């Protein structure tokens, strides 16, 4: 009983009753129970006694309805119109006889309407009030809810005014939020411009390996930026900001300069190592891009074959410009990769016209290996397409040996990139990782079989 009382909102009490006296109760000790006799307000045809105002504790502010039958009683709260909002609703309970005629008013406010209309299911209107009645199929009583429509309209008018005011206040907050967001974006633009000017961005490098022997053959240069508030901003965000505000060329130039400065010596020592630099579609269309790249290579004494250019698949949507720039890059000795392949525009004929050197399979396809995802069935088709066009393949996002083994099982040479082989690291840490791999490789290479 205690469990029910705490679980059910309207049920408040229960116990035993005899002759109108409460003998025991679930909420109070026997010494706390009132000694008065409760007289039922009416008795239903089946002998159930109904008490419209039963208060077990003196001064109880909430009158309760009590129902007693067979020596057991429960009490529950009166009607709860507050659950229906602030509308001026009223309620009444009418007793009916066996013929369905009104026999008496039992509880609630007495409505100013023909009593016979309260003894049958349905709707009725009298003056400014609207009545809705439902009669119990088991007991001889009918419940009626009624409302003054004029009061409802007044209440709705007040609610409309309130909602209008609330909407205005909410609009102010939304406007303020948008203003702050706009100022935040403008602040990001200024911060990013200043960071590029002062070279406050930094580079990290992630290894790319040959899957068959895990030898590091490439390093992708990735730019990172922490704003003035100390938050690391995603490259997807700040590169987009630079594109939208027309200074992505300055960002790309800084990336090229920083990467060549940090890994220039390593590239000159390891002519078989490639530094991969990402560029955007706007870079491909920018007449200043190719001269900038050529000047930077000369300044740091790095040969073009040591630098691979990665362009996203969506960056090649402007085909004419992309094809022309890609052809020039390849003619100068650069390899050109399509990054995030499989997420954009490329088809077999489109790839053939671009004349790139390799595709980097997007990590979403790699992560589908060993699953029932739709992309897992597309992966073999992408690899077959690349083989048909004699394109090299780099699998991005490799995190497990299962994924690495999947790509290594193909006869075509496939490179791998992902956390399984190394996370993006600062230049010094990347150089140390490369040195460790070279030592391990030399220990595994039999005498007389050098690379």
MARRO-563591 format. One line per field, with one value per residue (C-alpha): residue number from 1; y, x, z. Coordinates in pm, 1 decimal, decimal comma. Each point is the difference from the previous one (the first is absolute). Layout:
REM residues N
k	c(NUM / ...) $
c2	c(Y / ...) $
c1	c(X / ...) $
c3	c(Z / ...) $
REM end
This chain:
REM residues 451
k	c(1 / 2 / 3 / 4 / 5 / 6 / 7 / 8 / 9 / 10 / 11 / 12 / 13 / 14 / 15 / 16 / 17 / 18 / 19 / 20 / 21 / 22 / 23 / 24 / 25 / 26 / 27 / 28 / 29 / 30 / 31 / 32 / 33 / 34 / 35 / 36 / 37 / 38 / 39 / 40 / 41 / 42 / 43 / 44 / 45 / 46 / 47 / 48 / 49 / 50 / 51 / 52 / 53 / 54 / 55 / 56 / 57 / 58 / 59 / 60 / 61 / 62 / 63 / 64 / 65 / 66 / 67 / 68 / 69 / 70 / 71 / 72 / 73 / 74 / 75 / 76 / 77 / 78 / 79 / 80 / 81 / 82 / 83 / 84 / 85 / 86 / 87 / 88 / 89 / 90 / 91 / 92 / 93 / 94 / 95 / 96 / 97 / 98 / 99 / 100 / 101 / 102 / 103 / 104 / 105 / 106 / 107 / 108 / 109 / 110 / 111 / 112 / 113 / 114 / 115 / 116 / 117 / 118 / 119 / 120 / 121 / 122 / 123 / 124 / 125 / 126 / 127 / 128 / 129 / 130 / 131 / 132 / 133 / 134 / 135 / 136 / 137 / 138 / 139 / 140 / 141 / 142 / 143 / 144 / 145 / 146 / 147 / 148 / 149 / 150 / 151 / 152 / 153 / 154 / 155 / 156 / 157 / 158 / 159 / 160 / 161 / 162 / 163 / 164 / 165 / 166 / 167 / 168 / 169 / 170 / 171 / 172 / 173 / 174 / 175 / 176 / 177 / 178 / 179 / 180 / 181 / 182 / 183 / 184 / 185 / 186 / 187 / 188 / 189 / 190 / 191 / 192 / 193 / 194 / 195 / 196 / 197 / 198 / 199 / 200 / 201 / 202 / 203 / 204 / 205 / 206 / 207 / 208 / 209 / 210 / 211 / 212 / 213 / 214 / 215 / 216 / 217 / 218 / 219 / 220 / 221 / 222 / 223 / 224 / 225 / 226 / 227 / 228 / 229 / 230 / 231 / 232 / 233 / 234 / 235 / 236 / 237 / 238 / 239 / 240 / 241 / 242 / 243 / 244 / 245 / 246 / 247 / 248 / 249 / 250 / 251 / 252 / 253 / 254 / 255 / 256 / 257 / 258 / 259 / 260 / 261 / 262 / 263 / 264 / 265 / 266 / 267 / 268 / 269 / 270 / 271 / 272 / 273 / 274 / 275 / 276 / 277 / 278 / 279 / 280 / 281 / 282 / 283 / 284 / 285 / 286 / 287 / 288 / 289 / 290 / 291 / 292 / 293 / 294 / 295 / 296 / 297 / 298 / 299 / 300 / 301 / 302 / 303 / 304 / 305 / 306 / 307 / 308 / 309 / 310 / 311 / 312 / 313 / 314 / 315 / 316 / 317 / 318 / 319 / 320 / 321 / 322 / 323 / 324 / 325 / 326 / 327 / 328 / 329 / 330 / 331 / 332 / 333 / 334 / 335 / 336 / 337 / 338 / 339 / 340 / 341 / 342 / 343 / 344 / 345 / 346 / 347 / 348 / 349 / 350 / 351 / 352 / 353 / 354 / 355 / 356 / 357 / 358 / 359 / 360 / 361 / 362 / 363 / 364 / 365 / 366 / 367 / 368 / 369 / 370 / 371 / 372 / 373 / 374 / 375 / 376 / 377 / 378 / 379 / 380 / 381 / 382 / 383 / 384 / 385 / 386 / 387 / 388 / 389 / 390 / 391 / 392 / 393 / 394 / 395 / 396 / 397 / 398 / 399 / 400 / 401 / 402 / 403 / 404 / 405 / 406 / 407 / 408 / 409 / 410 / 411 / 412 / 413 / 414 / 415 / 416 / 417 / 418 / 419 / 420 / 421 / 422 / 423 / 424 / 425 / 426 / 427 / 428 / 429 / 430 / 431 / 432 / 433 / 434 / 435 / 436 / 437 / 438 / 439 / 440 / 441 / 442 / 443 / 444 / 445 / 446 / 447 / 448 / 449 / 450 / 451) $
c2	c(0,0 / 240,9 / -72,9 / 82,0 / 320,2 / 131,9 / -111,9 / 128,6 / 374,8 / 9,8 / -294,6 / 141,1 / -243,9 / -340,6 / -223,4 / -164,2 / 169,4 / -127,6 / 185,5 / 325,5 / -21,1 / -40,0 / -291,6 / -16,6 / 202,9 / -38,6 / 348,2 / 59,9 / -185,7 / -105,7 / 267,9 / 268,5 / -102,5 / 215,8 / -146,3 / 166,2 / -196,2 / 80,2 / 4,3 / -92,3 / 270,1 / -264,1 / -373,5 / -156,3 / -277,0 / -266,6 / 118,6 / 201,4 / 296,4 / 328,2 / 276,1 / 329,2 / 162,0 / -233,6 / 153,3 / -228,3 / 276,2 / 315,1 / 304,2 / -208,0 / 264,1 / -251,9 / -162,8 / -353,5 / -230,5 / -326,3 / -324,2 / -288,9 / -345,0 / -328,7 / 159,9 / 142,3 / 359,0 / 216,3 / 375,6 / 208,4 / 364,7 / 195,9 / 86,2 / 152,4 / 262,6 / 155,6 / -287,0 / 145,6 / 343,8 / 329,6 / -19,2 / 74,9 / -361,5 / -126,1 / -351,0 / -168,4 / -354,6 / -89,5 / -310,3 / -166,7 / -261,5 / -335,6 / 165,7 / 240,9 / 304,6 / 252,9 / -97,8 / 251,4 / 222,2 / -169,7 / 217,8 / 305,9 / 326,9 / -21,2 / 90,3 / 233,9 / -240,9 / -247,2 / -296,9 / -250,1 / 120,7 / -107,3 / -355,6 / -110,5 / -4,2 / 291,4 / 371,3 / 281,0 / 379,8 / 238,4 / 371,5 / 59,5 / -345,3 / -321,4 / -336,4 / -344,4 / -300,3 / -361,5 / -259,2 / -302,1 / -335,5 / -166,8 / 248,3 / 226,0 / 330,2 / 238,5 / 230,5 / 341,9 / 252,9 / 346,1 / 325,4 / 358,8 / 66,8 / 375,9 / -57,8 / -235,2 / 266,6 / 252,1 / -251,5 / -75,7 / 371,7 / 36,8 / -304,8 / 148,1 / 323,1 / -199,5 / -216,4 / 312,3 / 151,0 / -331,0 / -28,0 / 349,4 / -82,9 / -328,4 / 188,4 / 239,3 / -292,4 / -165,3 / 327,7 / 44,6 / -354,9 / 59,0 / 324,7 / -176,0 / -279,7 / 255,7 / 182,4 / -334,6 / -83,2 / 343,3 / -41,9 / -336,3 / 160,1 / 268,0 / -249,1 / -236,0 / 279,7 / 112,2 / -358,4 / -48,6 / 331,5 / -77,3 / -369,9 / -118,4 / -316,6 / -318,0 / -321,7 / -367,5 / -296,3 / -340,1 / -293,3 / -188,7 / -351,4 / -280,4 / -260,3 / -297,6 / 94,7 / 296,2 / 222,6 / 375,4 / 147,1 / 319,1 / 257,0 / 206,2 / 356,4 / 108,3 / 355,5 / 78,7 / 322,4 / 101,0 / 325,8 / 285,0 / -164,9 / -314,6 / -214,9 / -233,0 / 85,8 / -280,8 / 41,7 / -62,9 / 316,1 / 241,6 / -109,4 / 63,8 / 340,5 / 84,6 / -108,0 / 197,2 / 314,8 / -20,3 / -66,3 / -377,8 / 60,7 / 165,0 / -298,8 / -247,5 / 198,5 / -7,7 / -377,0 / -58,0 / 221,0 / -152,8 / -359,0 / 50,1 / 181,1 / -280,0 / -302,3 / 147,2 / -160,1 / -335,5 / 13,6 / 74,4 / -295,4 / -240,3 / 44,1 / -291,8 / 181,3 / 220,5 / 295,2 / 24,2 / 346,4 / 68,9 / 274,8 / 123,0 / 48,3 / 374,4 / -62,9 / -194,9 / 295,2 / 263,2 / 123,0 / 73,0 / -359,2 / -162,3 / 284,4 / -0,7 / -374,5 / 26,8 / 284,7 / -188,1 / -315,9 / 201,7 / 188,9 / -321,9 / -195,3 / -275,6 / -179,5 / -16,2 / -383,9 / 18,4 / 190,7 / -159,0 / 220,1 / -126,6 / 148,5 / -99,0 / -166,8 / 293,6 / 240,2 / -148,8 / 86,8 / 291,9 / -245,5 / 229,5 / 196,8 / -309,8 / -198,4 / 280,7 / 55,5 / -373,5 / -48,7 / 277,6 / -142,9 / -345,9 / 142,6 / 163,6 / -334,4 / 12,6 / -292,2 / 99,1 / -192,3 / 24,6 / 17,9 / -137,7 / -199,5 / -149,8 / 292,7 / 227,0 / 19,7 / -250,0 / -263,7 / -217,7 / 244,1 / 300,7 / -146,5 / -85,3 / 360,8 / 136,5 / -214,6 / -16,5 / -242,6 / -147,4 / 3,1 / 11,0 / -209,1 / 183,4 / -142,5 / -68,9 / -286,4 / -131,7 / -1,5 / -205,9 / -299,5 / -297,9 / 158,6 / -28,0 / 366,4 / 82,7 / 167,2 / -332,9 / -133,2 / 312,2 / -30,6 / -285,0 / 201,5 / 302,8 / -215,7 / -158,1 / 345,8 / 115,9 / -311,1 / 49,3 / 354,3 / -106,4 / 230,7 / -50,3 / -31,4 / 141,6 / -137,0 / 260,6 / -58,2 / -340,5 / -67,8 / -380,7 / -288,6 / -141,9 / 311,6 / -3,8 / -369,7 / 58,3 / 250,2 / -193,3 / -306,2 / 172,1 / -57,0 / 367,1 / 206,2 / 192,7 / 253,0 / 41,5 / 296,7 / 3,5 / -21,3 / -360,1 / 129,3 / 328,4 / 304,7 / 350,0 / 118,0 / 302,3 / 2,6 / -112,3 / -292,9 / -100,9 / -4,4 / -222,3 / -236,1 / -19,3 / -78,0 / -280,1 / -154,1 / 13,8 / -177,7 / -271,0 / -38,7 / -38,2 / -269,8 / -194,0 / 30,6 / -298,5 / 83,2 / 74,2 / 88,3 / 372,8 / 217,6) $
c1	c(0,0 / 282,2 / 153,7 / -326,5 / -49,1 / 341,5 / -31,4 / -352,5 / -48,0 / -372,6 / -30,9 / 80,8 / -112,5 / -147,6 / -102,4 / -290,5 / -329,0 / -294,4 / -321,5 / 146,0 / 303,6 / 354,4 / 152,0 / 342,7 / 178,7 / 307,0 / 134,5 / -83,1 / 34,5 / -318,6 / 53,6 / 4,4 / -325,3 / -309,7 / -267,0 / -283,2 / -246,7 / -5,5 / -339,1 / -11,0 / -133,4 / -167,2 / -5,5 / 11,3 / -236,4 / 264,4 / 49,5 / 315,8 / 14,0 / 134,0 / 134,4 / 50,2 / 203,3 / 200,0 / 286,6 / 197,1 / 224,1 / -144,7 / 75,2 / 74,0 / -15,1 / -87,9 / -343,3 / -5,9 / -258,4 / -33,1 / -143,2 / -87,6 / -118,2 / 19,6 / 175,0 / 286,8 / 38,6 / 226,3 / 16,5 / 116,6 / 24,2 / -287,9 / -10,8 / 321,8 / -100,0 / 346,6 / 123,8 / -203,8 / 160,0 / -140,0 / -329,7 / -314,0 / -121,7 / -266,2 / -111,7 / -304,3 / -114,7 / -366,7 / -175,6 / -250,0 / -263,8 / -44,5 / -208,0 / 284,4 / -174,3 / 185,0 / -51,2 / 222,1 / 302,4 / 294,6 / 306,6 / 152,4 / -151,9 / -370,2 / -37,4 / -271,9 / -145,6 / -282,7 / 97,2 / -116,5 / 282,3 / 245,8 / -135,6 / 108,7 / 317,1 / 50,8 / 53,3 / -233,7 / 6,0 / -180,7 / 67,2 / 374,3 / 85,2 / 86,4 / -63,3 / 149,3 / -144,2 / 108,6 / -200,7 / 155,1 / -96,4 / 39,4 / -136,6 / -303,7 / 178,9 / 107,2 / 298,6 / -31,4 / 268,0 / -114,1 / 166,1 / -100,6 / 97,6 / 24,0 / 247,6 / 194,1 / 26,4 / 116,5 / 253,8 / 116,9 / 36,3 / 214,8 / 199,3 / 45,6 / 133,5 / 225,1 / 123,0 / 64,2 / 205,0 / 176,0 / 66,8 / 145,0 / 227,9 / 101,9 / 62,0 / 229,9 / 195,2 / 22,2 / 111,4 / 258,0 / 123,0 / 28,5 / 184,9 / 242,0 / 42,3 / 64,0 / 251,0 / 157,8 / 32,5 / 139,2 / 236,7 / 109,7 / 68,5 / 218,1 / 172,3 / 73,5 / 134,4 / 224,9 / 109,2 / 99,0 / 183,5 / 186,8 / 47,3 / -182,5 / -125,7 / 202,5 / 43,6 / -27,8 / 84,6 / -165,8 / 189,9 / -120,1 / 140,2 / 30,3 / -237,6 / 210,6 / 302,8 / -130,9 / 282,0 / -68,9 / 5,4 / -203,8 / -103,2 / -316,8 / 42,3 / -296,6 / -46,7 / -123,5 / -119,1 / -87,3 / -196,5 / 50,5 / -235,9 / 211,0 / -241,1 / 132,5 / -198,2 / -66,9 / 178,0 / -333,2 / -128,6 / 288,0 / 89,0 / -362,5 / 16,3 / 310,0 / -172,3 / -315,0 / 197,8 / 239,2 / 334,4 / 38,2 / 295,7 / 186,6 / -79,8 / 123,3 / 320,2 / 68,0 / -61,7 / 241,9 / 264,3 / -28,8 / 1,6 / 299,7 / 188,0 / -58,8 / 51,6 / 222,3 / 318,0 / -175,9 / -127,7 / 346,4 / 141,9 / -281,2 / -75,4 / -244,7 / -212,1 / -289,4 / -153,7 / -373,6 / -157,5 / -372,8 / -131,1 / -352,8 / -201,8 / 55,8 / 375,6 / -27,8 / -183,7 / 236,3 / 258,5 / 236,6 / 4,2 / 242,4 / 258,6 / -20,1 / 64,5 / 293,8 / 159,1 / -40,4 / 163,1 / 293,8 / 36,1 / 24,2 / 192,4 / -259,5 / -69,8 / -352,5 / -19,1 / 43,3 / -328,7 / -336,5 / -305,7 / -326,2 / -328,1 / -339,8 / -238,6 / -241,3 / 282,7 / 8,4 / -363,9 / 115,1 / 146,1 / 162,5 / 202,7 / 85,2 / 119,5 / 225,0 / 165,8 / 38,4 / 167,8 / 249,2 / 75,1 / 65,3 / 212,4 / 220,9 / 48,9 / -261,7 / -227,3 / -365,8 / -243,4 / -377,8 / -76,4 / -313,5 / -81,4 / -348,4 / -181,1 / -38,0 / -16,3 / 240,0 / -94,0 / 224,0 / 1,2 / 35,5 / 304,7 / 152,4 / -34,6 / 159,2 / 309,5 / 100,1 / 250,6 / -196,2 / -323,9 / -28,3 / -298,1 / -209,9 / 12,8 / -375,0 / 64,3 / 287,8 / -214,5 / -266,4 / 234,0 / -139,3 / -344,6 / -326,3 / 12,7 / -86,2 / 339,5 / 174,3 / -138,4 / 115,7 / 361,1 / 97,6 / -147,8 / 214,2 / 312,3 / -90,2 / -54,7 / 340,5 / 168,1 / -169,0 / 140,9 / 341,9 / -43,3 / 179,3 / -221,5 / 35,9 / -245,3 / -81,1 / -119,4 / 159,7 / -30,4 / -1,2 / 207,5 / -312,4 / -31,3 / 371,2 / -10,8 / -301,7 / 184,3 / 328,1 / -177,3 / -45,0 / 265,3 / 12,6 / 236,3 / -196,3 / 129,4 / -154,5 / -56,8 / -158,6 / 52,9 / 116,1 / 323,5 / 31,6 / -196,2 / 77,5 / 317,7 / 226,8 / 290,6 / 257,5 / -215,4 / -71,3 / 372,4 / 59,6 / -276,4 / 148,9 / 342,0 / -144,4 / -169,3 / 323,4 / 188,8 / -266,6 / 0,8 / 378,3 / -12,2 / -259,0 / 183,9 / 234,0 / 365,6 / 50,0 / -368,4 / 3,5 / -280,8) $
c3	c(0,0 / 82,6 / -340,2 / -176,8 / 194,9 / -97,1 / -362,7 / -71,8 / 7,9 / 75,4 / 242,4 / 344,0 / 265,4 / 71,1 / 288,0 / 181,9 / 87,6 / 198,4 / 77,1 / -127,1 / 229,3 / -134,5 / 193,1 / -162,4 / -260,9 / -219,5 / 73,4 / 368,2 / 328,0 / 180,3 / 266,1 / -270,8 / -164,7 / 56,0 / 226,9 / -189,9 / -205,3 / -369,5 / -163,6 / -368,5 / -227,4 / -210,5 / -52,2 / -342,6 / -103,7 / 66,1 / 358,1 / -60,9 / 237,3 / -133,9 / 226,0 / -184,3 / 278,0 / 219,6 / 198,1 / 227,0 / 133,6 / 159,0 / -212,4 / -309,1 / -278,0 / -269,2 / 22,2 / -128,7 / -145,0 / 191,7 / -132,1 / 234,5 / -85,7 / 187,5 / 295,1 / -204,8 / -107,4 / -212,3 / -30,8 / -292,5 / -89,9 / -142,2 / -366,4 / -130,4 / -257,2 / 38,1 / -214,8 / -284,6 / 10,5 / 123,1 / -184,9 / 211,8 / 9,3 / 241,2 / 89,0 / 146,8 / 81,7 / -40,9 / 133,2 / -231,5 / 70,5 / -169,3 / -271,0 / -77,7 / 146,2 / 219,2 / 363,5 / 176,0 / -15,6 / 170,8 / -24,0 / -159,1 / -113,2 / -81,0 / -368,2 / -123,5 / -254,6 / -38,7 / 228,3 / -262,2 / -226,9 / 271,1 / 12,0 / -346,0 / -207,4 / -232,7 / -42,4 / 95,7 / -4,6 / 233,4 / -14,2 / -15,7 / 138,4 / -180,8 / 172,6 / -65,4 / 186,7 / 27,4 / 194,5 / 167,6 / -153,6 / 341,9 / 255,6 / 11,8 / -42,8 / -273,2 / -6,7 / -164,2 / -86,7 / -99,9 / -91,1 / -59,1 / -361,2 / 52,9 / 282,1 / -226,4 / -267,6 / 259,3 / 128,5 / -352,7 / -70,1 / 308,7 / -103,4 / -347,4 / 147,6 / 229,6 / -288,9 / -206,7 / 280,1 / 56,1 / -372,8 / -1,1 / 290,5 / -164,8 / -324,1 / 183,4 / 142,1 / -342,4 / -151,4 / 273,4 / -55,1 / -375,2 / 65,9 / 233,2 / -254,0 / -273,8 / 217,2 / 86,6 / -370,0 / -76,4 / 291,4 / -141,4 / -336,6 / 158,7 / 229,6 / -287,9 / -218,9 / 284,2 / 72,3 / -364,5 / -7,1 / 323,3 / -91,7 / 312,1 / -167,6 / 30,1 / -193,9 / 88,5 / -221,6 / -32,5 / -150,4 / -307,8 / -35,5 / -250,2 / 135,8 / -102,9 / 209,5 / 209,2 / -126,8 / 24,0 / -350,1 / 36,8 / 259,6 / -20,0 / 127,5 / 212,5 / 123,6 / 351,8 / 161,1 / 356,5 / 23,0 / 247,2 / 249,8 / 9,1 / -202,1 / -269,2 / -313,7 / -247,6 / -336,6 / -171,6 / 168,0 / -37,5 / -354,6 / -93,6 / 172,0 / -201,8 / -321,8 / 75,3 / 77,3 / -292,1 / 168,3 / -29,5 / -232,5 / 287,8 / 221,1 / -262,4 / -51,0 / 375,0 / 11,1 / -288,3 / 157,9 / 349,0 / -127,6 / -229,2 / 273,8 / 253,9 / -226,2 / -272,6 / 134,4 / 37,5 / -357,9 / -135,0 / 194,2 / -92,3 / -366,7 / 16,9 / 261,0 / -110,2 / 184,6 / -72,7 / 11,8 / -21,6 / -225,8 / -67,7 / -315,8 / 30,9 / 1,1 / -324,6 / -155,8 / 143,5 / -255,8 / 289,7 / 129,1 / -245,1 / 12,6 / 382,6 / 14,4 / -239,3 / 199,5 / 328,5 / -135,3 / -127,1 / 329,4 / 203,9 / -266,1 / -26,4 / -327,6 / -139,7 / 7,8 / 379,3 / 38,7 / -75,8 / -40,4 / 147,3 / -119,4 / 132,9 / -239,9 / 28,4 / -91,0 / -349,0 / -70,8 / -216,3 / -245,4 / -256,4 / 254,6 / 204,1 / -303,1 / -123,0 / 338,6 / 64,6 / -337,4 / 75,5 / 345,4 / -140,7 / -280,5 / 262,6 / 175,8 / 275,6 / 71,2 / 36,5 / 220,7 / 23,7 / 373,0 / 172,2 / -311,4 / -17,7 / 161,9 / -302,1 / -375,2 / -150,4 / -251,3 / -215,5 / -293,1 / 229,6 / 173,6 / -336,0 / -117,9 / 318,1 / -55,4 / 366,8 / 151,3 / 289,6 / 193,5 / 377,7 / 104,9 / 256,5 / 351,8 / -0,4 / -243,1 / 210,1 / 312,3 / -179,8 / -33,9 / 188,9 / 31,5 / -190,2 / -104,9 / -360,4 / -45,6 / 63,5 / -329,2 / -187,1 / 115,1 / -238,8 / -288,4 / 89,6 / 11,5 / -334,1 / -151,8 / 123,7 / -139,7 / -337,8 / -19,8 / 136,6 / 298,7 / 327,4 / 308,6 / 350,1 / 257,3 / 264,0 / 354,9 / 63,9 / 371,7 / 27,8 / -128,8 / -163,1 / -215,3 / -86,4 / -92,9 / -223,2 / -219,3 / 14,2 / -142,1 / -337,3 / -264,8 / -94,5 / 218,4 / 262,8 / 250,4 / 342,2 / 229,8 / 343,8 / 373,3 / -31,5 / -154,8 / 184,1 / 105,8 / -127,9 / 173,7 / 12,4 / -245,5 / 257,5 / 111,8 / -358,5 / -79,3 / 303,1 / -112,0 / -349,3 / 145,5 / 215,4 / -303,5 / -198,7 / 278,8 / 21,6 / -378,0 / -11,6 / 268,0 / -198,0 / -333,6 / -67,6 / -83,8 / -368,1 / -50,1 / 68,5 / -124,2) $
REM end
